[in-house]
Amino acid sequence: MSSKNNQKEKQEYPFTFRVLPETLQSPFKELFPSYPEGLVQSQPGNFVYHPLYSPNADEFYNFPIRKDDVWIRTFPRSGTTWTSELTWLIMNDCNFEEANKVPLTIRSPNLDTCYATNLQSMASQGFSSTVPTLEKIGDLPSPRVLKSHLAAYLLPPDLLDTCKVIYVARNPKDTLVSFYYFHHMVKFFQFTGTLEQFAEYFIQNKLMWTPYFDTVLDAWANRNHPNMLFLFFEDMKKDIRKEIRKMCSFLNKRLTDEQIERLVEHVKVDNFAKNKSVNLTMEIESGLINEGHSFVRKGKTGDWKNHFSTELNRRIDEWIETNLAGSDLKFVTELADQD
């Protein structure tokens, strides 16, 4: 089903973007040399993103959606790949043969890749077939499993009332650590600084896809909407079978116990890290990802304890407490047992 057959009257785009002055100044411009024009921030909302996005932001806002779409929404490094692989397999009757053959970036594309970096440059390096442009995503057959890290207000306004949405939240401490490694892994970020420097930009909302808490709290506020399934990364680590069954119920799909066990085995971290379909093997082999890094990392809850100093942990705790004031959202930051 082509997006051309699902057009609605285009809505006026209600946001503007301005360049964040700090991202044009030292030390930011030395720590992030891949942003010579800085980063931009939405008004209102304060969502931070790449400057290539802002002139095209209305395309995302007016992206044609379908009633049978399933959307995976997360802050980056919160279980996006894990959840979208599970969702695609559940929606496609556990077609492992197709899943192992076709890259996840094609089966379940991420809208954020559009204008998150220079797509023309990526295409010139041989990625024209895997770069998920909005036009390509619009032409995918139904049912589509799509994902995005954009704030909800930057996506189609009727998304939640039209499509099923799975939001996955990961505790901010482990998210920060994984996000830090992500910025060292992907070459177009070119981050050269320390974890402490990165954490400062993270909590001050000076990185792409921040603020962290705004998107999480928005999804939490909508957790009882019939089209919303709110999952915690830590619950998936603690009892993946229970969460798979929850996803099946939400998606109105029935799997056998044998299929669920195959899913569990398929997405174990060790197996996932070796899976060329989900681990960006082509991107790694072509040099878009720095040598020695893996897209699928440890996936552990509590790994932040191996990275935070006592002082950094204190500051992060204060930041979390401030942002969760008045909310009943609570995070698990350590697990005694996890898959």
N, C-alpha and C positions, 0 to 999 in steps of 0.2 A: 504493500500500500504506500503510494508515494505521498509525500507531504503536499504535493500540488493538488491532490484530491481531498485534502483535509484543511483547506485554508479557511480562516475566519477573518473578519474585518480587523485590520491592524490597529492595536491600541496605542495611544500616545504614550511615549516613554516618560515616566515621571522622575527620572534621576539624572543628575549631572555628576561629572567627575572632575576632581582637581588633583594636580600633582602634589604629593606630600613633600614639602620643602626639605625635610630631614633626609629624604632618600636621594637628594642631589648634592648633599654635603658630606664632608668627612666626619666620621670614619666610614659611613655607610657605603659611599661610592667605591672605596677601596676594598671593603669586605664583600661587596656584591658588584663586581665589575661588569656583569652581564646586563645591568640595568642602567645604561648611560643616560636614559631619559627619566630615570627614577620610577617610582610606582605611583599609581593613582588611587584615590579614595572616593567612594560614592557619597553623594549628598542627596538626601539624608541616608543614614544607615552606617556610614563610615567603613564600608567593606573595602578592603585593599586588594588591588589586583594589578596585572600587567597593563601598561599603557596601550598595547595593541587591542585590548579588550574594549575600552571605553567607546571608541567610535562605532563599534559593532554591537554594543550591549543590547540595543533594542531587538536584535535578531534572536537573542536568547529569551527575552521577555515575551516575544511574539512567536516563539517556536511552536509549530503545530503539534499538539499532543493528542493522544488517542486514549479511549476509555480502557483499552486492554494493555496499555503501557504499565510497566513496573519500574519505578524509579528508586535507585539506591542513593541516599544522601548521607554524607558524612563530612566531618572535617578531615583533611588529608591524614593518612597514616593511622586511621582508626578502624581498620578492618574492611576497607572498601573492596579490595580485590577478593578477599576471602568471601565476603557476603555476596558479591555479584556473581562469583563462580557458583556458589551454592544456589542462588536464586535462578540463574540461567539453567542449571541442571534440573532443578525442581520444575521449572516452567516447561522444560523440554523433555520431560519423562526420562530423566537420567540418561541422556544420550552421550555417554562417555566417549564413544568413538568420535563424534563430532567435536566434543569439547577438547579432546587431546589433539585434534587435527587443526582446528581453526583458532588462531590467537584470541584471547579474551578481549583484546583491544578492538577486535572486529565484531565479535559476538555480543559484547556488552560494552559499547564505547562510552568514554567519558567526555561529556560536552566541554569540560574545562580545557581540554587540549587545544580547542579552537581559540586562538589568540592568547594562549598562555605563553607562547613563545613564537618564534618566526616560523610559521608553517611552510612558507616558501623554501626556507633554508632546509627544513627537514625533508621536504619533498625532493629537493635537489640531491640529497644524500641517499635517496632510494626508498623513502618512506611514503611515497604517493599512494600506495595501496593500503597503508595502515593508518594514515592520518585521518582521524574521524571528524571531517568537516561537518558542519550542520546540514549541508545538502545531502551528504552521504547518509547521515543518521536519519534524515527525513525520509529517505528512500528504503530504509530497512523494512523487511517484512514483519508483520505482527505475529505474535506479541513481542514487543521490544523490551529488553532489559537495559535501561539506561542509567547512567550515574553522573553525579555532579557534586562538587564541593561549594558551589555558589550559594550565597545566602538565599533563603526562600523568596524574599521580596524581589530578587533579580531574575527569578524564573517565572514562567507563565502564571498569572494571578489565579487561575482556576485549576492549577495543578492538583492540589490536594482534594478538591471536590470532584475531580475527573478521574485521576489515576490512583493506583495503589502505590504508596510510598513507604519504603523501609528506611528508617533512620538508625544509624549505628553510632553510639557514643562510646568513646574510650576515655579513661581517666586522663586528665590534662598532663600529669607528670610523665607518663609513658608516651603520650602523644608528642610532647615536646621533644623527648629524646629521639624518637623515631623520625620526627620531622627534621631534626638537626642532621641526622645521618642522611636523610633524603636530600638535603641541600648540599651535602658533600658528594653524594652519589651521582646526581644528575648534572651533566656538564653545563647545561644552560643556566643553572643557578650560580655556579662558580664561587660558592661561598668559601672564604678563606680563613674565617675566624674561629674562635673558641666556643665551647658550649655556653660559657657564662655570657659572652657577647650575644650569642644567638638568643638565649633566654631573655635577655633585656629587650631585644626587638620583638620577641614573641609576646611578652606581657604588655608591651606598650603599643601593640597592634600596628607594627611597622613592617610586617611580612605579608607576602601574598596569602590570600585566603583568611587572614585575620579580620575581625576579632574571633577568637575561638569560642567564647562563651555565648555570643549573640545567636549563632546558628544552633548550638546545642539547646539553649534555653527556649528558643522559638519552637523547636521540635518537641521538647518536653511539654510545653504548654498545649501542644496539639496531640499529645499521646493518646487521648481517648477518642479522637476522630476515627470514624469507622474505616477510613482509607489509610490510616497511619499505623504502622507497627514500629514501636520504639524498642530497640535492642541495645544491650550493653555488651561491648567487646569482652568484658570480664565474665559475663554469664556464658558467652560462647566458649571461652577458655575453660570454664568450670564444668559445663555440661552441654557439649555441642549437640548431642542427640535431642535433648529437650528443646533447644533453640531451633533445630531443624524441624521438629514436629510443629513448633509454634509458627514457623514460616510456612509450612505446608498448609496449616489450617487457615492462615491469613490469605494465602494465594489460592485457596480452594482446590488444592491438589492432594491426591492421596498416593503415598509411597508405601511399599512393603517394607518390612523390617530388614530384609536383605538389601534393598535399595538404599535404605538409610545407612546401613553399615558400610556399603560401598562409598557413599558420600563421605562418611566420617574418615575412612581410610584415604580417600582422594585428597582431602583438604588438610591432612596432618602436615605440620610445618615442614618436616623433612621431605615429604613427598611433594609438597607444594613448591619448595625451593628448587627441586629438580625438574619441575614441570615446565617445559619450554613454552607451553601455551599461555601460561599465566606469569612467567618470570621475566618477560620482556627480553627473551633470548636474542631476537633479531636486533633490538636496540643496543644490547650489550655488545654483540659481535661487531656492530658497525661503528662503535665508538661513541655513542651518545651518552653512555654511562661510564663513569670512571672505573678503571681496572681495580679489581679487588673488592668491589661492592656487589651486593645482591639485592634485587628489588624486594624479595621476600627475606626479611631479617629474622630475628628470634621469635617475634610474636609473643613475648613473655609479659606477664603482668608483674610489676615490681622491679623491672630492670633499671628504673630511674635511680634506685638505691646505689647502683654501681657507678653513677655519673654525677649525682648532686653533692656538692659540699654542704656542710651543716648550714652555712649562711644562705646559700642559694635555696636550699629546701625551706628555710624559714621564710624567705621572701616569696617563694611560690605558694606556700601555705597561706600567707597573708593575701596574696592575689586571688586565690581560690575563695577564701572566706569572704572577701569583699564582693566578688562577683556572684556568689551564691546567697548573699544576704536576702532574706525574704522568700527564698525558693526552697521547696522540699526535695529538690534534686540532690542526691548523694552519690559519690563515687567510691568505688572499691579500688584501692591503690596497691593492695598486696593480696596474693592468694597462696594458701598453703598447698593446695593441690590444683594442678591445671594440666590440660591435655598438651 
